[in-house]
Amino acid sequence: MAAAIGAPSIRNPESAKSGAVISTA
């Protein structure tokens, strides 16, 4: 999951924030 979220995070800066929250949760 982290990898899947990490990929879009690089493309979308905002996704990085949401991804971080999901990864943390």
Secondary structure as the mmCIF struct_conf table of DSSP 4:
data_model
#
loop_
_struct_conf.conf_type_id
_struct_conf.id
_struct_conf.beg_label_comp_id
_struct_conf.beg_label_asym_id
_struct_conf.beg_label_seq_id
_struct_conf.end_label_comp_id
_struct_conf.end_label_asym_id
_struct_conf.end_label_seq_id
HELX_RH_AL_P HELX_RH_AL_P1 ALA A 2 ARG A 11
HELX_RH_AL_P HELX_RH_AL_P2 PRO A 13 THR A 24
#
